[in-house]
Amino acid sequence: MNNRIKVLRAERDWSQQVLADRLGVSRQAVNAIERRKHDPSLQLAFNIAAQFGHQIEDVFFPETQSNLEDG
Amino acid sequence: MKDSTPEKIFVKHFMTAMLVFLILIAVQTFTLELLNMPIWLQVMVTLLPVLPLIWAFFIFRVQYRALDEYMKALTGEAFLWIIGILCFSSFIYGMLAMKFAMPPVELALITPIVFAGHGLILRLLIWKDDE
């Protein structure tokens, strides 16, 4: 699952640790989600989207959608 | 893992359990050497150091349940690795022991190997995902 967490973080000048603290998870969890090494649970995905003030579909999207957009 | 208060509490409790373990090992050694006790009491004293290890297990369980989903997944994978290594090693040893004279293995080393091996593998998995 692809995501825009890195971009959204950069827009707010948040480090991974800042986002992790806001979410109540480890920095490693944020890093793994950001780098697509871990797909978050639905609850965590909703929480992440809420932290950025977005809908979940604005933050997370399937790989195929990413490929289509890239193409 | 972030350096949060639950993490510090876990380390404090775990280190206390390990300290109690070391003290009981000393108590066990000196008691068995110096005192003349009945067999049942010798068995009890010999097994005393197991108690803090059981305590450490429950401390770790509390810590595991407090982890976030990603760290839970990595911790589980680390256990999978260490159990796999342990199972295959013991199986290989057993197979060889059926055909060849093998050196004896100290079974009491398995628990510390699992504890330490799990911690090491977990750090490696975190490092691999983090790099």
N, CA and C atoms of all chains as a GROMACS GRO file, in nm:
protein
  606
    1MET      N    1   0.085  -0.120   0.000
    1MET     CA    2   0.000   0.000   0.000
    1MET      C    3   0.089   0.126   0.000
    2ASN      N    4   0.062   0.212  -0.094
    2ASN     CA    5   0.142   0.334  -0.105
    2ASN      C    6   0.086   0.443  -0.014
    3ASN      N    7   0.165   0.544   0.013
    3ASN     CA    8   0.115   0.651   0.100
    3ASN      C    9   0.192   0.782   0.076
    4ARG      N   10   0.134   0.890   0.129
    4ARG     CA   11   0.195   1.022   0.113
    4ARG      C   12   0.245   1.077   0.247
    5ILE      N   13   0.275   0.989   0.340
    5ILE     CA   14   0.310   1.033   0.475
    5ILE      C   15   0.434   1.123   0.475
    6LYS      N   16   0.535   1.084   0.398
    6LYS     CA   17   0.660   1.161   0.397
    6LYS      C   18   0.635   1.304   0.351
    7VAL      N   19   0.556   1.318   0.244
    7VAL     CA   20   0.525   1.451   0.190
    7VAL      C   21   0.445   1.532   0.292
    8LEU      N   22   0.344   1.469   0.350
    8LEU     CA   23   0.259   1.538   0.447
    8LEU      C   24   0.338   1.578   0.572
    9ARG      N   25   0.431   1.493   0.610
    9ARG     CA   26   0.518   1.524   0.724
    9ARG      C   27   0.606   1.644   0.694
   10ALA      N   28   0.664   1.640   0.574
   10ALA     CA   29   0.755   1.748   0.533
   10ALA      C   30   0.681   1.882   0.528
   11GLU      N   31   0.556   1.879   0.481
   11GLU     CA   32   0.475   2.003   0.474
   11GLU      C   33   0.456   2.065   0.612
   12ARG      N   34   0.450   1.979   0.713
   12ARG     CA   35   0.428   2.027   0.851
   12ARG      C   36   0.558   2.036   0.931
   13ASP      N   37   0.667   1.999   0.865
   13ASP     CA   38   0.799   1.999   0.931
   13ASP      C   39   0.800   1.909   1.055
   14TRP      N   40   0.736   1.794   1.041
   14TRP     CA   41   0.732   1.697   1.150
   14TRP      C   42   0.840   1.591   1.124
   15SER      N   43   0.911   1.554   1.226
   15SER     CA   44   1.002   1.439   1.213
   15SER      C   45   0.920   1.312   1.230
   16GLN      N   46   0.982   1.200   1.200
   16GLN     CA   47   0.913   1.071   1.221
   16GLN      C   48   0.879   1.054   1.369
   17GLN      N   49   0.968   1.100   1.456
   17GLN     CA   50   0.946   1.086   1.600
   17GLN      C   51   0.826   1.169   1.646
   18VAL      N   52   0.813   1.290   1.588
   18VAL     CA   53   0.699   1.376   1.625
   18VAL      C   54   0.569   1.306   1.587
   19LEU      N   55   0.563   1.254   1.465
   19LEU     CA   56   0.441   1.185   1.421
   19LEU      C   57   0.416   1.060   1.507
   20ALA      N   58   0.525   0.988   1.536
   20ALA     CA   59   0.512   0.867   1.618
   20ALA      C   60   0.455   0.902   1.756
   21ASP      N   61   0.505   1.009   1.815
   21ASP     CA   62   0.456   1.051   1.948
   21ASP      C   63   0.308   1.090   1.941
   22ARG      N   64   0.270   1.157   1.834
   22ARG     CA   65   0.130   1.197   1.820
   22ARG      C   66   0.038   1.076   1.804
   23LEU      N   67   0.093   0.972   1.740
   23LEU     CA   68   0.013   0.852   1.715
   23LEU      C   69   0.021   0.751   1.830
   24GLY      N   70   0.122   0.768   1.915
   24GLY     CA   71   0.142   0.672   2.024
   24GLY      C   72   0.202   0.541   1.976
   25VAL      N   73   0.286   0.549   1.873
   25VAL     CA   74   0.356   0.429   1.824
   25VAL      C   75   0.506   0.459   1.822
   26SER      N   76   0.586   0.358   1.786
   26SER     CA   77   0.730   0.377   1.781
   26SER      C   78   0.770   0.451   1.653
   27ARG      N   79   0.888   0.515   1.657
   27ARG     CA   80   0.938   0.582   1.536
   27ARG      C   81   0.961   0.480   1.425
   28GLN      N   82   1.005   0.361   1.466
   28GLN     CA   83   1.030   0.255   1.368
   28GLN      C   84   0.902   0.217   1.294
   29ALA      N   85   0.788   0.224   1.364
   29ALA     CA   86   0.661   0.191   1.300
   29ALA      C   87   0.629   0.294   1.192
   30VAL      N   88   0.648   0.423   1.226
   30VAL     CA   89   0.622   0.529   1.127
   30VAL      C   90   0.714   0.511   1.007
   31ASN      N   91   0.841   0.484   1.035
   31ASN     CA   92   0.939   0.466   0.927
   31ASN      C   93   0.900   0.349   0.836
   32ALA      N   94   0.860   0.237   0.899
   32ALA     CA   95   0.825   0.118   0.821
   32ALA      C   96   0.700   0.142   0.735
   33ILE      N   97   0.603   0.215   0.790
   33ILE     CA   98   0.480   0.245   0.713
   33ILE      C   99   0.515   0.338   0.598
   34GLU      N  100   0.592   0.441   0.630
   34GLU     CA  101   0.631   0.540   0.530
   34GLU      C  102   0.706   0.476   0.413
   35ARG      N  103   0.790   0.380   0.445
   35ARG     CA  104   0.872   0.315   0.342
   35ARG      C  105   0.807   0.189   0.287
   36ARG      N  106   0.680   0.170   0.318
   36ARG     CA  107   0.597   0.061   0.266
   36ARG      C  108   0.653  -0.077   0.305
   37LYS      N  109   0.718  -0.084   0.422
   37LYS     CA  110   0.764  -0.213   0.470
   37LYS      C  111   0.662  -0.273   0.566
   38HIS      N  112   0.562  -0.194   0.604
   38HIS     CA  113   0.456  -0.244   0.691
   38HIS      C  114   0.325  -0.175   0.653
   39ASP      N  115   0.223  -0.256   0.627
   39ASP     CA  116   0.090  -0.200   0.602
   39ASP      C  117   0.020  -0.181   0.736
   40PRO      N  118  -0.020  -0.058   0.768
   40PRO     CA  119  -0.083  -0.036   0.899
   40PRO      C  120  -0.222  -0.098   0.906
   41SER      N  121  -0.268  -0.121   1.029
   41SER     CA  122  -0.406  -0.166   1.048
   41SER      C  123  -0.499  -0.052   1.005
   42LEU      N  124  -0.624  -0.085   0.986
   42LEU     CA  125  -0.720   0.017   0.945
   42LEU      C  126  -0.729   0.130   1.049
   43GLN      N  127  -0.728   0.089   1.176
   43GLN     CA  128  -0.738   0.188   1.284
   43GLN      C  129  -0.619   0.285   1.282
   44LEU      N  130  -0.499   0.230   1.265
   44LEU     CA  131  -0.380   0.315   1.262
   44LEU      C  132  -0.380   0.403   1.138
   45ALA      N  133  -0.424   0.348   1.026
   45ALA     CA  134  -0.431   0.427   0.902
   45ALA      C  135  -0.528   0.545   0.920
   46PHE      N  136  -0.642   0.520   0.984
   46PHE     CA  137  -0.737   0.628   1.012
   46PHE      C  138  -0.673   0.733   1.103
   47ASN      N  139  -0.601   0.686   1.205
   47ASN     CA  140  -0.535   0.779   1.298
   47ASN      C  141  -0.431   0.866   1.227
   48ILE      N  142  -0.355   0.803   1.138
   48ILE     CA  143  -0.253   0.877   1.064
   48ILE      C  144  -0.319   0.985   0.978
   49ALA      N  145  -0.423   0.945   0.907
   49ALA     CA  146  -0.495   1.042   0.822
   49ALA      C  147  -0.551   1.156   0.906
   50ALA      N  148  -0.605   1.122   1.022
   50ALA     CA  149  -0.663   1.224   1.111
   50ALA      C  150  -0.557   1.323   1.159
   51GLN      N  151  -0.436   1.273   1.184
   51GLN     CA  152  -0.328   1.362   1.229
   51GLN      C  153  -0.297   1.468   1.124
   52PHE      N  154  -0.312   1.432   0.997
   52PHE     CA  155  -0.284   1.526   0.889
   52PHE      C  156  -0.410   1.602   0.847
   53GLY      N  157  -0.523   1.572   0.909
   53GLY     CA  158  -0.648   1.639   0.875
   53GLY      C  159  -0.700   1.601   0.738
   54HIS      N  160  -0.671   1.477   0.698
   54HIS     CA  161  -0.715   1.430   0.566
   54HIS      C  162  -0.805   1.307   0.582
   55GLN      N  163  -0.872   1.273   0.472
   55GLN     CA  164  -0.943   1.145   0.466
   55GLN      C  165  -0.840   1.037   0.441
   56ILE      N  166  -0.874   0.914   0.480
   56ILE     CA  167  -0.778   0.803   0.467
   56ILE      C  168  -0.733   0.783   0.321
   57GLU      N  169  -0.827   0.802   0.226
   57GLU     CA  170  -0.792   0.779   0.086
   57GLU      C  171  -0.702   0.888   0.028
   58ASP      N  172  -0.688   0.999   0.103
   58ASP     CA  173  -0.594   1.104   0.059
   58ASP      C  174  -0.451   1.073   0.103
   59VAL      N  175  -0.439   0.984   0.198
   59VAL     CA  176  -0.306   0.951   0.252
   59VAL      C  177  -0.258   0.815   0.201
   60PHE      N  178  -0.350   0.720   0.197
   60PHE     CA  179  -0.314   0.584   0.154
   60PHE      C  180  -0.385   0.550   0.024
   61PHE      N  181  -0.314   0.482  -0.063
   61PHE     CA  182  -0.376   0.436  -0.188
   61PHE      C  183  -0.304   0.312  -0.236
   62PRO      N  184  -0.375   0.227  -0.314
   62PRO     CA  185  -0.313   0.100  -0.355
   62PRO      C  186  -0.197   0.121  -0.453
   63GLU      N  187  -0.112   0.019  -0.459
   63GLU     CA  188   0.006   0.024  -0.547
   63GLU      C  189  -0.035   0.049  -0.692
   64THR      N  190  -0.145  -0.016  -0.735
   64THR     CA  191  -0.187  -0.005  -0.875
   64THR      C  192  -0.221   0.140  -0.910
   65GLN      N  193  -0.284   0.209  -0.814
   65GLN     CA  194  -0.319   0.349  -0.837
   65GLN      C  195  -0.193   0.434  -0.854
   66SER      N  196  -0.093   0.401  -0.769
   66SER     CA  197   0.036   0.472  -0.777
   66SER      C  198   0.100   0.448  -0.913
   67ASN      N  199   0.095   0.321  -0.959
   67ASN     CA  200   0.156   0.287  -1.088
   67ASN      C  201   0.087   0.359  -1.202
   68LEU      N  202  -0.048   0.368  -1.193
   68LEU     CA  203  -0.123   0.437  -1.298
   68LEU      C  204  -0.087   0.586  -1.301
   69GLU      N  205  -0.077   0.643  -1.179
   69GLU     CA  206  -0.044   0.785  -1.171
   69GLU      C  207   0.096   0.812  -1.224
   70ASP      N  208   0.188   0.719  -1.191
   70ASP     CA  209   0.327   0.734  -1.238
   70ASP      C  210   0.333   0.721  -1.391
   71GLY      N  211   0.251   0.626  -1.445
   71GLY     CA  212   0.253   0.602  -1.589
   71GLY      C  213   0.189   0.719  -1.661
   72MET      N  214   1.232   0.128   1.897
   72MET     CA  215   1.136   0.151   2.002
   72MET      C  216   1.164   0.286   2.068
   73LYS      N  217   1.060   0.362   2.092
   73LYS     CA  218   1.085   0.494   2.150
   73LYS      C  219   1.120   0.479   2.298
   74ASP      N  220   1.192   0.580   2.347
   74ASP     CA  221   1.241   0.575   2.485
   74ASP      C  222   1.132   0.626   2.578
   75SER      N  223   1.022   0.553   2.585
   75SER     CA  224   0.906   0.598   2.662
   75SER      C  225   0.915   0.545   2.805
   76THR      N  226   0.826   0.592   2.891
   76THR     CA  227   0.824   0.548   3.030
   76THR      C  228   0.796   0.398   3.041
   77PRO      N  229   0.697   0.342   2.968
   77PRO     CA  230   0.676   0.196   2.976
   77PRO      C  231   0.803   0.118   2.941
   78GLU      N  232   0.879   0.170   2.843
   78GLU     CA  233   1.005   0.104   2.804
   78GLU      C  234   1.104   0.104   2.920
   79LYS      N  235   1.114   0.218   2.989
   79LYS     CA  236   1.206   0.229   3.102
   79LYS      C  237   1.161   0.137   3.217
   80ILE      N  238   1.029   0.132   3.239
   80ILE     CA  239   0.975   0.044   3.345
   80ILE      C  240   1.007  -0.101   3.312
   81PHE      N  241   0.991  -0.137   3.182
   81PHE     CA  242   1.020  -0.274   3.139
   81PHE      C  243   1.167  -0.308   3.167
   82VAL      N  244   1.257  -0.218   3.125
   82VAL     CA  245   1.401  -0.244   3.145
   82VAL      C  246   1.432  -0.257   3.294
   83LYS      N  247   1.371  -0.167   3.375
   83LYS     CA  248   1.395  -0.170   3.520
   83LYS      C  249   1.348  -0.304   3.580
   84HIS      N  250   1.228  -0.345   3.545
   84HIS     CA  251   1.174  -0.471   3.598
   84HIS      C  252   1.254  -0.591   3.550
   85PHE      N  253   1.289  -0.588   3.421
   85PHE     CA  254   1.362  -0.700   3.362
   85PHE      C  255   1.501  -0.713   3.426
   86MET      N  256   1.569  -0.600   3.443
   86MET     CA  257   1.702  -0.602   3.504
   86MET      C  258   1.693  -0.647   3.650
   87THR      N  259   1.585  -0.607   3.719
   87THR     CA  260   1.566  -0.652   3.858
   87THR      C  261   1.551  -0.805   3.861
   88ALA      N  262   1.473  -0.858   3.768
   88ALA     CA  263   1.454  -1.004   3.762
   88ALA      C  264   1.588  -1.074   3.738
   89MET      N  265   1.671  -1.015   3.649
   89MET     CA  266   1.801  -1.074   3.619
   89MET      C  267   1.894  -1.067   3.741
   90LEU      N  268   1.883  -0.956   3.815
   90LEU     CA  269   1.965  -0.941   3.937
   90LEU      C  270   1.924  -1.046   4.041
   91VAL      N  271   1.793  -1.062   4.057
   91VAL     CA  272   1.743  -1.164   4.151
   91VAL      C  273   1.790  -1.302   4.106
   92PHE      N  274   1.791  -1.325   3.975
   92PHE     CA  275   1.839  -1.453   3.920
   92PHE      C  276   1.984  -1.478   3.961
   93LEU      N  277   2.068  -1.376   3.944
   93LEU     CA  278   2.210  -1.391   3.978
   93LEU      C  279   2.229  -1.415   4.129
   94ILE      N  280   2.151  -1.343   4.208
   94ILE     CA  281   2.160  -1.360   4.354
   94ILE      C  282   2.121  -1.504   4.392
   95LEU      N  283   2.013  -1.553   4.330
   95LEU     CA  284   1.967  -1.689   4.362
   95LEU      C  285   2.065  -1.796   4.312
   96ILE      N  286   2.135  -1.766   4.203
   96ILE     CA  287   2.240  -1.860   4.157
   96ILE      C  288   2.349  -1.870   4.264
   97ALA      N  289   2.386  -1.752   4.319
   97ALA     CA  290   2.488  -1.749   4.425
   97ALA      C  291   2.437  -1.823   4.549
   98VAL      N  292   2.312  -1.794   4.586
   98VAL     CA  293   2.251  -1.860   4.703
   98VAL      C  294   2.250  -2.012   4.682
   99GLN      N  295   2.210  -2.052   4.562
   99GLN     CA  296   2.204  -2.194   4.528
   99GLN      C  297   2.342  -2.260   4.542
  100THR      N  298   2.444  -2.196   4.483
  100THR     CA  299   2.579  -2.253   4.484
  100THR      C  300   2.632  -2.268   4.627
  101PHE      N  301   2.623  -2.157   4.703
  101PHE     CA  302   2.678  -2.161   4.839
  101PHE      C  303   2.598  -2.256   4.930
  102THR      N  304   2.467  -2.255   4.916
  102THR     CA  305   2.384  -2.340   5.001
  102THR      C  306   2.415  -2.488   4.977
  103LEU      N  307   2.424  -2.524   4.851
  103LEU     CA  308   2.449  -2.666   4.820
  103LEU      C  309   2.590  -2.709   4.862
  104GLU      N  310   2.684  -2.615   4.854
  104GLU     CA  311   2.822  -2.647   4.891
  104GLU      C  312   2.840  -2.656   5.043
  105LEU      N  313   2.776  -2.562   5.114
  105LEU     CA  314   2.806  -2.545   5.257
  105LEU      C  315   2.709  -2.618   5.351
  106LEU      N  316   2.586  -2.638   5.308
  106LEU     CA  317   2.487  -2.695   5.400
  106LEU      C  318   2.456  -2.840   5.364
  107ASN      N  319   2.432  -2.917   5.467
  107ASN     CA  320   2.394  -3.056   5.447
  107ASN      C  321   2.241  -3.065   5.458
  108MET      N  322   2.176  -3.078   5.343
  108MET     CA  323   2.029  -3.073   5.342
  108MET      C  324   1.973  -3.202   5.286
  109PRO      N  325   1.846  -3.231   5.317
  109PRO     CA  326   1.782  -3.348   5.254
  109PRO      C  327   1.764  -3.323   5.103
  110ILE      N  328   1.748  -3.432   5.030
  110ILE     CA  329   1.742  -3.424   4.884
  110ILE      C  330   1.631  -3.329   4.836
  111TRP      N  331   1.512  -3.341   4.899
  111TRP     CA  332   1.400  -3.259   4.852
  111TRP      C  333   1.432  -3.110   4.864
  112LEU      N  334   1.506  -3.074   4.970
  112LEU     CA  335   1.542  -2.933   4.990
  112LEU      C  336   1.651  -2.891   4.891
  113GLN      N  337   1.741  -2.984   4.861
  113GLN     CA  338   1.845  -2.956   4.760
  113GLN      C  339   1.781  -2.930   4.624
  114VAL      N  340   1.677  -3.010   4.592
  114VAL     CA  341   1.606  -2.990   4.464
  114VAL      C  342   1.541  -2.852   4.462
  115MET      N  343   1.476  -2.817   4.574
  115MET     CA  344   1.408  -2.686   4.582
  115MET      C  345   1.508  -2.571   4.563
  116VAL      N  346   1.621  -2.581   4.633
  116VAL     CA  347   1.724  -2.476   4.625
  116VAL      C  348   1.783  -2.471   4.483
  117THR      N  349   1.802  -2.586   4.422
  117THR     CA  350   1.858  -2.591   4.286
  117THR      C  351   1.765  -2.521   4.187
  118LEU      N  352   1.634  -2.536   4.209
  118LEU     CA  353   1.537  -2.479   4.115
  118LEU      C  354   1.499  -2.334   4.147
  119LEU      N  355   1.549  -2.281   4.256
  119LEU     CA  356   1.516  -2.143   4.296
  119LEU      C  357   1.537  -2.039   4.183
  120PRO      N  358   1.650  -2.044   4.110
  120PRO     CA  359   1.674  -1.944   4.006
  120PRO      C  360   1.572  -1.945   3.891
  121VAL      N  361   1.492  -2.051   3.884
  121VAL     CA  362   1.390  -2.056   3.778
  121VAL      C  363   1.282  -1.950   3.803
  122LEU      N  364   1.256  -1.922   3.932
  122LEU     CA  365   1.147  -1.828   3.966
  122LEU      C  366   1.164  -1.689   3.902
  123PRO      N  367   1.281  -1.624   3.915
  123PRO     CA  368   1.295  -1.493   3.848
  123PRO      C  369   1.287  -1.501   3.696
  124LEU      N  370   1.321  -1.617   3.639
  124LEU     CA  371   1.308  -1.633   3.493
  124LEU      C  372   1.161  -1.636   3.454
  125ILE      N  373   1.079  -1.703   3.535
  125ILE     CA  374   0.934  -1.704   3.509
  125ILE      C  375   0.879  -1.562   3.525
  126TRP      N  376   0.929  -1.491   3.627
  126TRP     CA  377   0.889  -1.351   3.646
  126TRP      C  378   0.928  -1.268   3.523
  127ALA      N  379   1.050  -1.289   3.473
  127ALA     CA  380   1.098  -1.216   3.354
  127ALA      C  381   1.008  -1.244   3.234
  128PHE      N  382   0.962  -1.369   3.224
  128PHE     CA  383   0.873  -1.405   3.114
  128PHE      C  384   0.744  -1.322   3.118
  129PHE      N  385   0.688  -1.310   3.238
  129PHE     CA  386   0.562  -1.232   3.252
  129PHE      C  387   0.586  -1.083   3.233
  130ILE      N  388   0.704  -1.035   3.274
  130ILE     CA  389   0.740  -0.894   3.248
  130ILE      C  390   0.744  -0.871   3.097
  131PHE      N  391   0.806  -0.965   3.026
  131PHE     CA  392   0.816  -0.953   2.880
  131PHE      C  393   0.678  -0.960   2.815
  132ARG      N  394   0.591  -1.042   2.870
  132ARG     CA  395   0.455  -1.055   2.814
  132ARG      C  396   0.380  -0.923   2.825
  133VAL      N  397   0.393  -0.858   2.941
  133VAL     CA  398   0.328  -0.727   2.960
  133VAL      C  399   0.383  -0.627   2.859
  134GLN      N  400   0.517  -0.628   2.842
  134GLN     CA  401   0.581  -0.538   2.746
  134GLN      C  402   0.531  -0.567   2.604
  135TYR      N  403   0.522  -0.695   2.569
  135TYR     CA  404   0.478  -0.734   2.435
  135TYR      C  405   0.337  -0.681   2.406
  136ARG      N  406   0.250  -0.693   2.504
  136ARG     CA  407   0.111  -0.650   2.484
  136ARG      C  408   0.099  -0.498   2.472
  137ALA      N  409   0.200  -0.426   2.521
  137ALA     CA  410   0.197  -0.280   2.514
  137ALA      C  411   0.262  -0.228   2.385
  138LEU      N  412   0.321  -0.317   2.307
  138LEU     CA  413   0.390  -0.273   2.185
  138LEU      C  414   0.290  -0.230   2.079
  139ASP      N  415   0.336  -0.145   1.985
  139ASP     CA  416   0.250  -0.111   1.872
  139ASP      C  417   0.251  -0.227   1.772
  140GLU      N  418   0.161  -0.219   1.674
  140GLU     CA  419   0.142  -0.334   1.584
  140GLU      C  420   0.268  -0.371   1.506
  141TYR      N  421   0.348  -0.272   1.469
  141TYR     CA  422   0.470  -0.301   1.391
  141TYR      C  423   0.572  -0.374   1.478
  142MET      N  424   0.593  -0.323   1.600
  142MET     CA  425   0.690  -0.386   1.690
  142MET      C  426   0.643  -0.526   1.732
  143LYS      N  427   0.510  -0.542   1.745
  143LYS     CA  428   0.457  -0.676   1.774
  143LYS      C  429   0.490  -0.772   1.659
  144ALA      N  430   0.475  -0.724   1.536
  144ALA     CA  431   0.503  -0.808   1.419
  144ALA      C  432   0.650  -0.846   1.417
  145LEU      N  433   0.739  -0.749   1.442
  145LEU     CA  434   0.882  -0.779   1.441
  145LEU      C  435   0.922  -0.872   1.555
  146THR      N  436   0.862  -0.849   1.674
  146THR     CA  437   0.891  -0.935   1.789
  146THR      C  438   0.848  -1.079   1.760
  147GLY      N  439   0.732  -1.092   1.697
  147GLY     CA  440   0.683  -1.225   1.659
  147GLY      C  441   0.776  -1.291   1.558
  148GLU      N  442   0.822  -1.213   1.461
  148GLU     CA  443   0.912  -1.268   1.359
  148GLU      C  444   1.045  -1.310   1.422
  149ALA      N  445   1.092  -1.229   1.519
  149ALA     CA  446   1.217  -1.263   1.588
  149ALA      C  447   1.201  -1.395   1.663
  150PHE      N  448   1.084  -1.416   1.724
  150PHE     CA  449   1.059  -1.543   1.793
  150PHE      C  450   1.054  -1.658   1.693
  151LEU      N  451   0.994  -1.633   1.576
  151LEU     CA  452   0.988  -1.735   1.472
  151LEU      C  453   1.130  -1.778   1.433
  152TRP      N  454   1.218  -1.679   1.415
  152TRP     CA  455   1.356  -1.707   1.378
  152TRP      C  456   1.427  -1.789   1.485
  153ILE      N  457   1.415  -1.745   1.611
  153ILE     CA  458   1.491  -1.812   1.718
  153ILE      C  459   1.436  -1.953   1.742
  154ILE      N  460   1.304  -1.969   1.731
  154ILE     CA  461   1.246  -2.104   1.746
  154ILE      C  462   1.290  -2.192   1.631
  155GLY      N  463   1.291  -2.136   1.510
  155GLY     CA  464   1.338  -2.212   1.393
  155GLY      C  465   1.482  -2.255   1.409
  156ILE      N  466   1.567  -2.162   1.451
  156ILE     CA  467   1.709  -2.193   1.471
  156ILE      C  468   1.726  -2.302   1.576
  157LEU      N  469   1.651  -2.287   1.686
  157LEU     CA  470   1.660  -2.384   1.796
  157LEU      C  471   1.612  -2.523   1.752
  158CYS      N  472   1.499  -2.525   1.682
  158CYS     CA  473   1.443  -2.653   1.636
  158CYS      C  474   1.537  -2.722   1.538
  159PHE      N  475   1.585  -2.648   1.440
  159PHE     CA  476   1.673  -2.710   1.340
  159PHE      C  477   1.806  -2.754   1.402
  160SER      N  478   1.860  -2.670   1.493
  160SER     CA  479   1.988  -2.706   1.558
  160SER      C  480   1.972  -2.834   1.640
  161SER      N  481   1.863  -2.840   1.719
  161SER     CA  482   1.844  -2.959   1.803
  161SER      C  483   1.817  -3.082   1.717
  162PHE      N  484   1.745  -3.062   1.607
  162PHE     CA  485   1.716  -3.175   1.518
  162PHE      C  486   1.845  -3.225   1.452
  163ILE      N  487   1.926  -3.131   1.406
  163ILE     CA  488   2.054  -3.169   1.343
  163ILE      C  489   2.143  -3.241   1.445
  164TYR      N  490   2.147  -3.185   1.566
  164TYR     CA  491   2.227  -3.247   1.673
  164TYR      C  492   2.176  -3.390   1.700
  165GLY      N  493   2.045  -3.403   1.710
  165GLY     CA  494   1.984  -3.534   1.737
  165GLY      C  495   2.013  -3.634   1.628
  166MET      N  496   2.004  -3.589   1.503
  166MET     CA  497   2.032  -3.677   1.390
  166MET      C  498   2.177  -3.724   1.392
  167LEU      N  499   2.267  -3.630   1.420
  167LEU     CA  500   2.410  -3.665   1.426
  167LEU      C  501   2.438  -3.757   1.544
  168ALA      N  502   2.369  -3.729   1.658
  168ALA     CA  503   2.392  -3.808   1.780
  168ALA      C  504   2.349  -3.953   1.763
  169MET      N  505   2.254  -3.976   1.670
  169MET     CA  506   2.210  -4.113   1.645
  169MET      C  507   2.318  -4.195   1.575
  170LYS      N  508   2.406  -4.126   1.503
  170LYS     CA  509   2.507  -4.197   1.422
  170LYS      C  510   2.650  -4.180   1.473
  171PHE      N  511   2.674  -4.066   1.541
  171PHE     CA  512   2.811  -4.037   1.586
  171PHE      C  513   2.813  -4.003   1.735
  172ALA      N  514   2.933  -4.016   1.792
  172ALA     CA  515   2.951  -3.973   1.933
  172ALA      C  516   2.959  -3.820   1.934
  173MET      N  517   2.862  -3.758   2.001
  173MET     CA  518   2.855  -3.611   2.001
  173MET      C  519   2.890  -3.557   2.139
  174PRO      N  520   2.948  -3.437   2.147
  174PRO     CA  521   2.974  -3.377   2.278
  174PRO      C  522   2.842  -3.344   2.348
  175PRO      N  523   2.839  -3.355   2.482
  175PRO     CA  524   2.712  -3.325   2.553
  175PRO      C  525   2.677  -3.176   2.544
  176VAL      N  526   2.548  -3.148   2.545
  176VAL     CA  527   2.502  -3.009   2.538
  176VAL      C  528   2.439  -2.972   2.672
  177GLU      N  529   2.473  -2.855   2.722
  177GLU     CA  530   2.418  -2.807   2.849
  177GLU      C  531   2.278  -2.749   2.824
  178LEU      N  532   2.175  -2.822   2.866
  178LEU     CA  533   2.037  -2.779   2.837
  178LEU      C  534   1.999  -2.648   2.905
  179ALA      N  535   2.064  -2.619   3.018
  179ALA     CA  536   2.033  -2.495   3.090
  179ALA      C  537   2.071  -2.371   3.010
  180LEU      N  538   2.152  -2.390   2.906
  180LEU     CA  539   2.193  -2.274   2.825
  180LEU      C  540   2.085  -2.232   2.726
  181ILE      N  541   1.985  -2.320   2.704
  181ILE     CA  542   1.884  -2.292   2.601
  181ILE      C  543   1.807  -2.163   2.632
  182THR      N  544   1.763  -2.148   2.758
  182THR     CA  545   1.684  -2.029   2.793
  182THR      C  546   1.762  -1.899   2.771
  183PRO      N  547   1.884  -1.886   2.825
  183PRO     CA  548   1.958  -1.761   2.796
  183PRO      C  549   1.986  -1.742   2.648
  184ILE      N  550   2.009  -1.852   2.575
  184ILE     CA  551   2.034  -1.840   2.431
  184ILE      C  552   1.908  -1.787   2.361
  185VAL      N  553   1.791  -1.838   2.402
  185VAL     CA  554   1.665  -1.790   2.341
  185VAL      C  555   1.643  -1.642   2.375
  186PHE      N  556   1.664  -1.605   2.502
  186PHE     CA  557   1.646  -1.465   2.544
  186PHE      C  558   1.739  -1.374   2.463
  187ALA      N  559   1.868  -1.408   2.465
  187ALA     CA  560   1.968  -1.322   2.401
  187ALA      C  561   1.952  -1.325   2.249
  188GLY      N  562   1.930  -1.445   2.196
  188GLY     CA  563   1.915  -1.461   2.050
  188GLY      C  564   1.795  -1.384   1.998
  189HIS      N  565   1.685  -1.389   2.073
  189HIS     CA  566   1.566  -1.316   2.032
  189HIS      C  567   1.593  -1.166   2.029
  190GLY      N  568   1.658  -1.116   2.134
  190GLY     CA  569   1.690  -0.973   2.140
  190GLY      C  570   1.779  -0.931   2.025
  191LEU      N  571   1.877  -1.014   1.994
  191LEU     CA  572   1.970  -0.983   1.885
  191LEU      C  573   1.899  -0.983   1.749
  192ILE      N  574   1.818  -1.085   1.725
  192ILE     CA  575   1.745  -1.095   1.598
  192ILE      C  576   1.647  -0.979   1.584
  193LEU      N  577   1.581  -0.943   1.694
  193LEU     CA  578   1.487  -0.829   1.690
  193LEU      C  579   1.560  -0.702   1.649
  194ARG      N  580   1.678  -0.678   1.709
  194ARG     CA  581   1.758  -0.559   1.673
  194ARG      C  582   1.796  -0.563   1.526
  195LEU      N  583   1.832  -0.683   1.476
  195LEU     CA  584   1.870  -0.697   1.335
  195LEU      C  585   1.752  -0.666   1.243
  196LEU      N  586   1.634  -0.715   1.280
  196LEU     CA  587   1.514  -0.690   1.198
  196LEU      C  588   1.480  -0.541   1.196
  197ILE      N  589   1.492  -0.475   1.312
  197ILE     CA  590   1.464  -0.331   1.320
  197ILE      C  591   1.566  -0.256   1.234
  198TRP      N  592   1.693  -0.295   1.247
  198TRP     CA  593   1.800  -0.230   1.170
  198TRP      C  594   1.777  -0.248   1.019
  199LYS      N  595   1.735  -0.371   0.980
  199LYS     CA  596   1.714  -0.401   0.838
  199LYS      C  597   1.602  -0.313   0.781
  200ASP      N  598   1.493  -0.298   0.854
  200ASP     CA  599   1.381  -0.215   0.807
  200ASP      C  600   1.414  -0.067   0.814
  201ASP      N  601   1.504  -0.032   0.905
  201ASP     CA  602   1.534   0.109   0.932
  201ASP      C  603   1.638   0.166   0.838
  202GLU      N  604   1.720   0.079   0.780
  202GLU     CA  605   1.834   0.130   0.701
  202GLU      C  606   1.789   0.195   0.570
   0.00000   0.00000   0.00000
